[in-house]
Amino acid sequence: CPGACTQLGQGGKCMIGGASSPLYEACPADITGRRWRECSKPSQDFLSIGLGAGGALLGICLVTFSVMKWAQRRHGSIIAYARKKRADLNRTGQRLKILPPETARYTQFFVLTGFCVAG
């Protein structure tokens, strides 16, 4: 509605569209804070937004707590579990030939790469 109405604060008619022909609707005089084709100001529902955000936060906290307790029960701590997973990923990457072997010399590789880029 704002944007199709006459001057701000004067009201008028606005085109809201239709299936076969344009439809016109009277605009109220006060159109501040409204968007295109919004002839009435929408109400802010802070309660549902707050409950949704609080519920999502509670769900994330519960999942995090459950994973940490599971890791503590099975592996001793979350850090030990992370180390085990990192070692598993390294072994799998080396087996699939997408990671270098454990005997690889990274310093030599980066120095050689630096010389190639610089030269």
DSSP file (Angstrom, degrees, kcal/mol; ACC not computed):
  #  RESIDUE AA STRUCTURE BP1 BP2  ACC     N-H-->O    O-->H-N    N-H-->O    O-->H-N    TCO  KAPPA ALPHA  PHI   PSI    X-CA   Y-CA   Z-CA
    1    1 A C    >>        0   0    0      0, 0.0     3,-1.7     0, 0.0     4,-1.1   0.000 360.0 360.0 360.0 -54.0    0.0    0.0    0.0
    2    2 A P  T 34  +     0   0    0      0, 0.0    35,-0.5     0, 0.0    36,-0.1  -0.453 360.0  36.5 -63.3 143.5    2.7    2.6    0.8
    3    3 A G  T 34 S+     0   0    0      3,-0.2    33,-0.1    33,-0.1     4,-0.0  -0.026 116.9  54.7 100.2 -29.9    4.5    3.5   -2.4
    4    4 A A  T <4 S+     0   0    0     -3,-1.7     9,-0.1     2,-0.0    11,-0.1   0.540  94.1  85.6-105.5 -13.2    1.3    3.2   -4.4
    5    5 A C  S  < S-     0   0    0     -4,-1.1     7,-0.1     1,-0.2     9,-0.1  -0.255  86.6 -97.3 -80.4 171.9   -0.7    5.7   -2.3
    6    6 A T  S    S-     0   0    0      5,-0.7    -3,-0.2     1,-0.2     5,-0.2   0.033  75.8 -28.2 -73.4-167.1   -0.7    9.4   -2.7
    7    7 A Q  S >  S-     0   0    0      1,-0.1     3,-1.8     3,-0.1     4,-0.4   0.061  83.9 -83.1 -47.5 151.2    1.5   11.7   -0.6
    8    8 A L  T 3  S+     0   0    0      1,-0.3    -1,-0.1     2,-0.1    22,-0.1  -0.308 113.8  13.1 -58.8 135.3    2.5   10.6    2.9
    9    9 A G  T 3  S+     0   0    0     20,-0.6    -1,-0.3    19,-0.2    20,-0.1   0.457 107.0  88.4  81.9   0.5   -0.1   11.3    5.6
   10   10 A Q  S <  S-     0   0    0     -3,-1.8    19,-0.2     1,-0.3    -2,-0.1   0.508  75.9-147.3-109.2  -5.9   -2.9   12.1    3.1
   11   11 A G        +     0   0    0     18,-0.5    -5,-0.7    -4,-0.4     2,-0.3  -0.426  31.5 151.2  73.7-153.5   -4.3    8.6    2.5
   12   12 A G  E     -A   27   0A   0     15,-0.8    15,-3.2    -7,-0.1     2,-0.3  -0.873  48.5 -44.0 125.3-157.4   -5.8    7.9   -0.9
   13   13 A K  E     -A   26   0A   0     -2,-0.3     2,-0.4    13,-0.3    13,-0.2  -0.863  44.9-166.4-113.3 147.0   -6.2    4.7   -3.0
   14   14 A C  E     -A   25   0A   0     11,-2.7    11,-2.7    -2,-0.3     2,-0.5  -0.987  23.1-121.3-132.8 147.4   -3.7    2.0   -3.6
   15   15 A M  E     +A   24   0A   0     -2,-0.4     9,-0.2     9,-0.2    22,-0.1  -0.747  26.7 176.0 -87.6 123.8   -3.6   -0.8   -6.1
   16   16 A I        -     0   0    0      7,-2.6     8,-0.2    -2,-0.5    -1,-0.1   0.447  41.2-124.3-106.1  -3.5   -3.5   -4.2   -4.5
   17   17 A G        -     0   0    0      6,-1.0     2,-0.3     3,-0.0    -1,-0.2   0.066  24.4-149.9  84.4 165.0   -3.7   -6.3   -7.7
   18   18 A G        -     0   0    0      1,-0.1     5,-0.0     4,-0.1    -3,-0.0  -0.958  29.7 -99.0-162.2 173.4   -6.2   -9.0   -8.7
   19   19 A A  S    S+     0   0    0     -2,-0.3    -1,-0.1     1,-0.1    -2,-0.0   0.930 116.2   8.1 -70.5 -45.7   -6.4  -12.1  -10.9
   20   20 A S  S    S+     0   0    0      1,-0.3    -1,-0.1    -3,-0.1    -3,-0.0   0.734 134.8  10.5-110.0 -29.0   -8.0  -10.5  -13.9
   21   21 A S  S    S-     0   0    0     -4,-0.0    -1,-0.3     0, 0.0     2,-0.1  -0.970  87.2 -83.2-147.7 159.7   -8.0   -6.7  -13.3
   22   22 A P        -     0   0    0      0, 0.0     2,-0.4     0, 0.0    -4,-0.1  -0.374  39.1-150.8 -67.3 142.6   -6.4   -4.3  -10.8
   23   23 A L        -     0   0    0     -2,-0.1    -7,-2.6    -5,-0.0    -6,-1.0  -0.895   5.8-150.3-112.1 144.9   -8.2   -3.8   -7.5
   24   24 A Y  E     -A   15   0A   0     -2,-0.4     2,-0.3    -9,-0.2    -9,-0.2  -0.903  11.6-173.9-117.5 144.9   -8.0   -0.6   -5.5
   25   25 A E  E     -A   14   0A   0    -11,-2.7   -11,-2.7    -2,-0.4     2,-0.3  -0.979  31.1-106.1-136.2 146.8   -8.2   -0.2   -1.8
   26   26 A A  E     -A   13   0A   0     -2,-0.3   -13,-0.3   -13,-0.2   -15,-0.0  -0.551  33.0-142.1 -74.2 134.2   -8.4    2.9    0.4
   27   27 A C  E     -A   12   0A   0    -15,-3.2   -15,-0.8    -2,-0.3     4,-0.1  -0.767  16.8-118.0 -94.7 140.4   -5.2    3.6    2.3
   28   28 A P        -     0   0    0      0, 0.0   -17,-0.3     0, 0.0   -19,-0.2  -0.319  26.4-113.9 -68.9 163.2   -5.3    4.9    5.8
   29   29 A A  S    S+     0   0    0    -19,-0.2     2,-0.8     1,-0.1   -20,-0.6   0.863 102.7  62.6 -68.8 -36.5   -3.7    8.3    6.4
   30   30 A D        +     0   0    0      1,-0.1    -1,-0.1   -20,-0.1   -22,-0.0  -0.812  54.0 156.6 -96.4 109.8   -0.8    7.1    8.6
   31   31 A I    >   +     0   0    0     -2,-0.8     3,-1.2    -4,-0.1    -1,-0.1   0.178  22.5 135.4-118.0  17.5    1.4    4.8    6.6
   32   32 A T  T 3  S+     0   0    0      1,-0.2     3,-0.1     9,-0.0     9,-0.0  -0.416  70.2  19.3 -69.6 140.7    4.7    5.0    8.5
   33   33 A G  T 3  S+     0   0    0      1,-0.3     2,-0.3    -2,-0.1    -1,-0.2   0.611  96.9 120.6  80.7  13.0    6.5    1.8    9.2
   34   34 A R    <   -     0   0    0     -3,-1.2    -1,-0.3     7,-0.1     2,-0.1  -0.769  51.5-136.9-110.8 157.8    4.7   -0.2    6.5
   35   35 A R    >   -     0   0    0     -2,-0.3     3,-1.6     1,-0.2     2,-0.1  -0.370  47.4 -55.8 -99.8-178.7    6.0   -2.1    3.5
   36   36 A W  T 3  S+     0   0    0      1,-0.3    -1,-0.2   -35,-0.2   -33,-0.1  -0.364 125.2   5.4 -59.3 132.5    4.9   -2.3   -0.1
   37   37 A R  T 3  S+     0   0    0    -35,-0.5     2,-0.6     1,-0.2    -1,-0.3   0.776  95.5 127.3  60.8  32.1    1.3   -3.5   -0.3
   38   38 A E    <   +     0   0    0     -3,-1.6    -1,-0.2     1,-0.1     3,-0.0  -0.878  28.7 172.8-116.7  95.9    0.9   -3.4    3.5
   39   39 A C        +     0   0    0     -2,-0.6     2,-0.4   -38,-0.1    -1,-0.1   0.649  68.7  41.5 -83.0 -14.1   -2.2   -1.3    4.2
   40   40 A S  S    S-     0   0    0    -13,-0.1    -1,-0.1    -9,-0.0    -9,-0.1  -0.989  92.6-107.8-131.4 145.6   -2.2   -2.1    7.9
   41   41 A K        -     0   0    0     -2,-0.4    -7,-0.1    -7,-0.1     2,-0.1  -0.523  37.6-123.5 -72.8 127.5    0.7   -2.3   10.3
   42   42 A P        -     0   0    0      0, 0.0     2,-0.3     0, 0.0    -1,-0.1  -0.392  24.5-115.1 -70.8 148.0    1.5   -5.9   11.3
   43   43 A S        -     0   0    0     -2,-0.1     2,-0.6     1,-0.0     0, 0.0  -0.599  23.4-123.9 -82.3 144.1    1.6   -6.7   15.0
   44   44 A Q        -     0   0    0     -2,-0.3     2,-1.0     1,-0.1     3,-0.2  -0.782  17.4-160.1 -88.8 122.4    4.9   -7.7   16.5
   45   45 A D     >  +     0   0    0     -2,-0.6     4,-1.5     1,-0.2     5,-0.1  -0.687  23.5 162.4-104.4  78.8    4.5  -11.1   18.2
   46   46 A F  H  >  +     0   0    0     -2,-1.0     4,-2.7     1,-0.2     5,-0.2   0.779  67.8  63.5 -69.9 -27.0    7.5  -11.0   20.6
   47   47 A L  H  > S+     0   0    0      2,-0.2     4,-2.6     1,-0.2    -1,-0.2   0.945 106.1  41.8 -64.6 -48.4    6.2  -13.8   22.7
   48   48 A S  H  > S+     0   0    0      2,-0.2     4,-2.3     1,-0.2    -1,-0.2   0.872 115.2  51.4 -69.0 -34.8    6.3  -16.4   20.0
   49   49 A I  H  X S+     0   0    0     -4,-1.5     4,-2.5     2,-0.2     5,-0.2   0.936 112.9  45.7 -64.6 -45.1    9.7  -15.2   18.8
   50   50 A G  H  X S+     0   0    0     -4,-2.7     4,-2.6     1,-0.2    -2,-0.2   0.904 113.7  48.4 -63.9 -42.9   11.1  -15.3   22.3
   51   51 A L  H  X S+     0   0    0     -4,-2.6     4,-2.4    -5,-0.2    -1,-0.2   0.892 112.6  48.9 -65.9 -38.9    9.7  -18.8   23.0
   52   52 A G  H  X S+     0   0    0     -4,-2.3     4,-2.3     2,-0.2    -2,-0.2   0.929 114.2  44.5 -65.3 -45.2   11.0  -20.1   19.6
   53   53 A A  H  X S+     0   0    0     -4,-2.5     4,-2.4     2,-0.2    -2,-0.2   0.908 115.1  48.7 -66.4 -41.3   14.5  -18.7   20.2
   54   54 A G  H  X S+     0   0    0     -4,-2.6     4,-2.5    -5,-0.2    -2,-0.2   0.897 111.6  49.6 -64.7 -40.4   14.5  -20.0   23.8
   55   55 A G  H  X S+     0   0    0     -4,-2.4     4,-2.4     2,-0.2    -2,-0.2   0.899 111.1  49.2 -64.6 -41.0   13.3  -23.4   22.8
   56   56 A A  H  X S+     0   0    0     -4,-2.3     4,-2.4     2,-0.2    -2,-0.2   0.916 112.2  48.5 -64.4 -42.8   16.0  -23.6   20.1
   57   57 A L  H  X S+     0   0    0     -4,-2.4     4,-2.4     1,-0.2    -2,-0.2   0.910 111.6  49.4 -63.7 -42.5   18.7  -22.6   22.6
   58   58 A L  H  X S+     0   0    0     -4,-2.5     4,-2.4     2,-0.2    -1,-0.2   0.903 110.7  50.8 -62.4 -41.4   17.5  -25.1   25.1
   59   59 A G  H  X S+     0   0    0     -4,-2.4     4,-2.4     2,-0.2    -2,-0.2   0.914 110.4  48.6 -62.6 -43.6   17.5  -27.8   22.4
   60   60 A I  H  X S+     0   0    0     -4,-2.4     4,-2.5     1,-0.2    -2,-0.2   0.910 111.9  49.8 -62.6 -42.2   21.1  -27.0   21.4
   61   61 A C  H  X S+     0   0    0     -4,-2.4     4,-2.6     1,-0.2    -2,-0.2   0.908 110.9  49.2 -63.5 -41.9   22.2  -27.0   25.1
   62   62 A L  H  X S+     0   0    0     -4,-2.4     4,-2.4     2,-0.2    -2,-0.2   0.906 112.3  47.4 -65.4 -41.7   20.5  -30.4   25.6
   63   63 A V  H  X S+     0   0    0     -4,-2.4     4,-2.5     2,-0.2     5,-0.2   0.925 113.3  48.6 -65.2 -43.6   22.2  -32.0   22.5
   64   64 A T  H  X S+     0   0    0     -4,-2.5     4,-2.4     1,-0.2    -2,-0.2   0.923 112.4  48.5 -61.6 -44.8   25.6  -30.6   23.5
   65   65 A F  H  X S+     0   0    0     -4,-2.6     4,-2.4     1,-0.2    -1,-0.2   0.908 111.8  49.7 -61.6 -43.1   25.2  -31.9   27.1
   66   66 A S  H  X S+     0   0    0     -4,-2.4     4,-2.3     2,-0.2    -2,-0.2   0.912 111.7  47.6 -64.6 -42.9   24.2  -35.3   25.8
   67   67 A V  H  X S+     0   0    0     -4,-2.5     4,-2.6     2,-0.2    -1,-0.2   0.908 112.6  49.4 -65.3 -41.4   27.1  -35.6   23.4
   68   68 A M  H  X S+     0   0    0     -4,-2.4     4,-2.3     2,-0.2    -2,-0.2   0.910 112.3  47.3 -65.3 -41.5   29.6  -34.5   26.1
   69   69 A K  H  X S+     0   0    0     -4,-2.4     4,-2.3     2,-0.2    -1,-0.2   0.896 112.5  50.2 -65.6 -39.7   28.2  -37.0   28.5
   70   70 A W  H  X S+     0   0    0     -4,-2.3     4,-2.5     2,-0.2     5,-0.3   0.926 112.2  46.9 -63.2 -44.9   28.3  -39.8   25.9
   71   71 A A  H  X>S+     0   0    0     -4,-2.6     4,-2.8     1,-0.2     5,-0.6   0.881 112.5  50.3 -65.3 -37.6   31.9  -38.9   25.0
   72   72 A Q  H  X5S+     0   0    0     -4,-2.3     4,-1.1     3,-0.2    -1,-0.2   0.902 113.3  45.5 -66.8 -40.1   32.9  -38.8   28.7
   73   73 A R  H  <5S+     0   0    0     -4,-2.3    -2,-0.2    -5,-0.2    -1,-0.2   0.890 124.0  32.7 -70.4 -39.7   31.3  -42.2   29.3
   74   74 A R  H  <5S+     0   0    0     -4,-2.5    -2,-0.2    -5,-0.2    -3,-0.2   0.806 136.3  17.4 -88.3 -31.5   32.8  -43.9   26.2
   75   75 A H  H  <5S-     0   0    0     -4,-2.8    -3,-0.2    -5,-0.3     2,-0.2   0.459  97.1-112.2-125.6  -4.5   36.2  -42.1   25.9
   76   76 A G  S  <<S+     0   0    0     -4,-1.1     2,-0.3    -5,-0.6    -4,-0.2  -0.183  89.1   7.6  98.0 -42.3   36.9  -40.4   29.2
   77   77 A S  S  > S-     0   0    0     -6,-0.4     4,-1.8    -2,-0.2     5,-0.1  -0.977  73.8-108.1-161.5 166.1   36.6  -36.8   27.9
   78   78 A I  H  > S+     0   0    0     -2,-0.3     4,-2.2     1,-0.2     5,-0.1   0.813 118.3  56.6 -69.4 -29.6   35.6  -34.9   24.9
   79   79 A I  H  > S+     0   0    0      2,-0.2     4,-2.4     1,-0.2    -1,-0.2   0.909 106.5  48.5 -68.5 -42.2   39.3  -34.0   24.2
   80   80 A A  H  > S+     0   0    0      1,-0.2     4,-2.2     2,-0.2    -2,-0.2   0.894 111.8  50.4 -63.9 -38.8   40.2  -37.7   24.1
   81   81 A Y  H  X S+     0   0    0     -4,-1.8     4,-2.4     2,-0.2    -2,-0.2   0.908 110.1  49.7 -64.3 -42.3   37.3  -38.4   21.7
   82   82 A A  H  X S+     0   0    0     -4,-2.2     4,-2.3     2,-0.2    -2,-0.2   0.896 110.6  50.2 -64.6 -40.2   38.4  -35.5   19.5
   83   83 A R  H  X S+     0   0    0     -4,-2.4     4,-2.4     2,-0.2    -1,-0.2   0.913 110.6  49.5 -63.5 -41.9   42.0  -36.8   19.4
   84   84 A K  H  X S+     0   0    0     -4,-2.2     4,-2.4     1,-0.2    -2,-0.2   0.917 111.7  48.3 -63.4 -43.1   40.7  -40.3   18.5
   85   85 A K  H  X S+     0   0    0     -4,-2.4     4,-2.5     2,-0.2    -1,-0.2   0.886 110.4  51.6 -65.4 -38.4   38.6  -38.9   15.7
   86   86 A R  H  X S+     0   0    0     -4,-2.3     4,-2.4     2,-0.2    -2,-0.2   0.921 111.2  47.4 -63.7 -43.5   41.5  -36.8   14.3
   87   87 A A  H  X S+     0   0    0     -4,-2.4     4,-2.5     2,-0.2    -2,-0.2   0.901 111.7  51.2 -64.1 -40.3   43.7  -39.9   14.3
   88   88 A D  H  X S+     0   0    0     -4,-2.4     4,-2.4     1,-0.2    -2,-0.2   0.916 110.9  48.0 -61.8 -43.3   41.0  -41.9   12.6
   89   89 A L  H  X S+     0   0    0     -4,-2.5     4,-2.7     2,-0.2    -2,-0.2   0.891 111.1  50.8 -66.2 -39.0   40.5  -39.2    9.9
   90   90 A N  H  X S+     0   0    0     -4,-2.4     4,-2.4     2,-0.2     5,-0.2   0.936 111.8  47.1 -62.7 -45.8   44.3  -39.0    9.3
   91   91 A R  H  X S+     0   0    0     -4,-2.5     4,-2.3     1,-0.2    -2,-0.2   0.919 113.8  47.6 -62.1 -43.4   44.5  -42.8    8.9
   92   92 A T  H  X S+     0   0    0     -4,-2.4     4,-2.1     1,-0.2    -1,-0.2   0.915 112.0  50.0 -64.7 -42.7   41.6  -42.8    6.5
   93   93 A G  H  <>S+     0   0    0     -4,-2.7     5,-2.7     1,-0.2     6,-1.3   0.880 112.1  47.6 -63.3 -38.8   43.0  -39.9    4.5
   94   94 A Q  H ><5S+     0   0    0     -4,-2.4     3,-0.8     3,-0.2    -1,-0.2   0.875 110.8  51.3 -69.9 -36.8   46.3  -41.6    4.2
   95   95 A R  H 3<5S+     0   0    0     -4,-2.3    -2,-0.2     1,-0.2    -1,-0.2   0.869 112.4  46.1 -67.0 -35.5   44.7  -44.9    3.2
   96   96 A L  T 3<5S-     0   0    0     -4,-2.1    -1,-0.2    -5,-0.2    -2,-0.2   0.413 113.4-121.0 -86.6   2.0   42.7  -43.1    0.5
   97   97 A K  T < 5S+     0   0    0     -3,-0.8    -3,-0.2    -4,-0.2    -4,-0.1   0.800  84.4 111.8  64.1  32.5   45.9  -41.2   -0.7
   98   98 A I  S   <S+     0   0    0     -5,-2.7    -4,-0.2    -6,-0.2    -5,-0.1   0.487  73.0  50.3-108.9  -7.3   44.4  -37.7    0.0
   99   99 A L  S    S-     0   0    0     -6,-1.3    -2,-0.1    -9,-0.1    -1,-0.1  -0.954  92.5-107.4-123.9 148.5   46.8  -37.0    2.9
  100  100 A P        -     0   0    0      0, 0.0    -2,-0.1     0, 0.0    -6,-0.1  -0.308  44.2 -94.4 -70.1 159.4   50.6  -37.4    3.0
  101  101 A P    >   -     0   0    0      0, 0.0     3,-1.7     0, 0.0   -10,-0.0  -0.191  35.9-104.3 -68.8 167.3   52.1  -40.2    5.0
  102  102 A E  T 3  S+     0   0    0      1,-0.3    -8,-0.0     3,-0.0     0, 0.0   0.750 119.6  60.0 -64.6 -23.8   53.3  -39.7    8.5
  103  103 A T  T 3  S+     0   0    0      2,-0.1    -1,-0.3     0, 0.0     2,-0.0   0.379  77.7 126.2 -86.5   5.5   56.9  -39.7    7.4
  104  104 A A    <   -     0   0    0     -3,-1.7     2,-0.8     1,-0.1     0, 0.0  -0.335  59.1-135.4 -65.9 144.9   56.3  -36.7    5.1
  105  105 A R     >  -     0   0    0      1,-0.2     4,-1.7     2,-0.1     5,-0.1  -0.858  22.6-179.7-105.1 100.0   58.7  -33.7    5.6
  106  106 A Y  H  > S+     0   0    0     -2,-0.8     4,-2.7     1,-0.2     5,-0.2   0.859  78.7  57.0 -69.7 -36.6   56.5  -30.6    5.6
  107  107 A T  H  > S+     0   0    0      1,-0.2     4,-2.3     2,-0.2     5,-0.2   0.930 108.1  47.5 -61.6 -45.3   59.3  -28.1    6.2
  108  108 A Q  H  > S+     0   0    0      1,-0.2     4,-2.3     2,-0.2    -1,-0.2   0.900 112.3  50.7 -62.3 -41.0   61.1  -29.4    3.1
  109  109 A F  H  X S+     0   0    0     -4,-1.7     4,-2.6     2,-0.2    -2,-0.2   0.935 112.0  45.5 -62.9 -47.4   57.9  -29.2    1.0
  110  110 A F  H  X S+     0   0    0     -4,-2.7     4,-2.3     2,-0.2    -2,-0.2   0.871 113.1  50.0 -69.0 -35.9   57.1  -25.6    2.1
  111  111 A V  H  X S+     0   0    0     -4,-2.3     4,-2.2    -5,-0.2    -1,-0.2   0.930 113.0  47.0 -64.8 -44.5   60.7  -24.4    1.5
  112  112 A L  H  X S+     0   0    0     -4,-2.3     4,-2.2    -5,-0.2    -2,-0.2   0.908 112.5  49.6 -63.7 -42.3   60.7  -26.0   -2.0
  113  113 A T  H  X S+     0   0    0     -4,-2.6     4,-2.3     1,-0.2    -1,-0.2   0.903 109.3  52.5 -62.7 -41.0   57.3  -24.5   -2.7
  114  114 A G  H  X S+     0   0    0     -4,-2.3     4,-2.5     1,-0.2    -2,-0.2   0.899 109.6  48.7 -61.8 -41.6   58.6  -21.0   -1.6
  115  115 A F  H  X S+     0   0    0     -4,-2.2     4,-2.4     2,-0.2    -1,-0.2   0.893 111.3  50.1 -65.1 -38.8   61.5  -21.3   -3.9
  116  116 A C  H  < S+     0   0    0     -4,-2.2    -2,-0.2     2,-0.2    -1,-0.2   0.899 114.0  44.3 -66.3 -40.2   59.3  -22.3   -6.8
  117  117 A V  H  < S+     0   0    0     -4,-2.3    -2,-0.2     1,-0.2    -1,-0.2   0.902 118.1  43.9 -70.8 -41.3   56.9  -19.4   -6.2
  118  118 A A  H  <        0   0    0     -4,-2.5    -2,-0.2     1,-0.2    -1,-0.2   0.836 360.0 360.0 -73.1 -33.0   59.8  -16.9   -5.7
  119  119 A G     <        0   0    0     -4,-2.4    -1,-0.2    -5,-0.2    -2,-0.2   0.452 360.0 360.0 -91.8 360.0   61.9  -18.1   -8.7
